[in-house]
Amino acid sequence: MQNILQRVKERFIKYVKYDTQSKMDMPECPSTQGQLDFAKALAEECRRIGLEEVKLNDMAYITASIPSTVSADAPVVGFIAHLDTSPDSSGKNVNPTVHMNYGGGSIELKPGMLLSPSEFPELSGYLGQDIVTTDGTTLLGADDKAGIAEIMTAAEYLIQNPEVEHGKIMIGFTPDEEVGRGGIYFNVEEFGANFAYTLDGGEIGELEAENFNAARATFKITGKSVHTGSAKGIMKNAALIAVELAQEMPYNETPALTEGYDGFFHLVSIEGIVESAKLVYLIRDFDVEGFRARKESMTELAESIGRKYGHESISLEMHDEYYNMADSLKGHELVIDLACRAMDDAGVKPKRKAIRGGTDGAMLSQKGLACPNLFTGGHNFHGPYEYIPLQSMEKAVEVIINICKGAARVN
């Protein structure tokens, strides 16, 4: 597969320079203009490389297809990635740096800031490979522009090599995945795939068919501000009530202190003055009953604060974001088997694991499109220590192509 490494590198370096951070609490879709700008450029590239049925709507959803090269019926396979990058860290003026033939040790991102194997031991597994990092001032955007680059490079290869046998292939790119809305307006029926894969995972070999159940909770606290000199028995300091509420949350059930199948509460933001305050929490749990219990505990906490300071002093808004795809994928073992065989054929050892997060595939699986998640090769998403080995991206492209070949042999 000549030139795959170079082509996926060129695409990735170009794509990450688009500022496509999504924004929470925006009613519009997409939530930012940068996503639509990138989508327009990407749709034009789809047409330029020969993809068919290219569609871009005003919400920045892109779909396209590659026609079948076999006469026999074969399942239609889809590949999906998202346009946006996380709002957790700046995605503006991304300056990717390629460290060729990594020789080990720490990589200096900027003066005084090191990407070190002592802190990130997985880095030592990529000796001799070409590592793309940030310059220490932004996230990189491998989540999920690596997925887009890999899908586009695989599509270009299949178009340029029509002798490769495969059924019809569908491609989809979505906005606002990072704020939990990527699958909401995705038309599964119109997409027309029998099953699909998101390219939105981490290190090489990851294959994920289960994820968190997820909800978001927003506490709004109303205080009473009076002069401090005559505040006794009258003032309600909303900022202090917010701190009190946060301290009532279980300390050991946060992202920094959990792993594997542990659930957590994550304080995303806290802001406040005497008159008003707001706390936003993410609620995560793999187990349905555990998920329900966590949400109930938030309701009980709001009730407790209300009893102490007056029910007019606090409100709680809570909504589910997505659910564990494991239940939706029952009976779809073929989809997982195809991915495992495709990795084996590429010389990649499959690593079955649960996503401590979510993907568009969770929502799409609930809509009836079986959609597990495949690796992109990236590490340390959502922050300035993000990096990705180009050789992992090259393997991801090969896995996509192998899945397409394998699906053509399904009776």
Buried (B, 14 or more C-beta within 10 A) or exposed (E): BEEBBEBBBEBBBBBBBBBBBBBBEEEEBBBBEBBBBBBEEBBEBBEEBBBEBBEBEEBBBBBBBBEBBBEEEBBBBBBBBBBBBBBEBBBEEBEBBEBEEBEEEBBBBEEEBBBBBEEBEEBEEBEEBBBBBBBBBBBBBBBBBBBBBBBBBBBBBBBEEEEBBBBBBBBBBBBBBBBBBBBBBBEBEEBBBBBBBBBBBBBBBBBBBBBBBBBBBBBBBBBBBEEEEEBEEEBBBBBBBBBBBBEEBEEEBBBEEBEEEBBBBBBBEBEBEBBBBBBBBBBBBBBEEBBEEBBEBBEEBBEEBBEEBEEEBBEBEBEEBBBBBBEBBEEBEBBBEBBBBBBEBBEBEBBBBBBBBBBBBBBBBBBEBBBBBBBBBBBBBBBBBBBBBBBBBBBBBBBBBBBBBBBBBBE
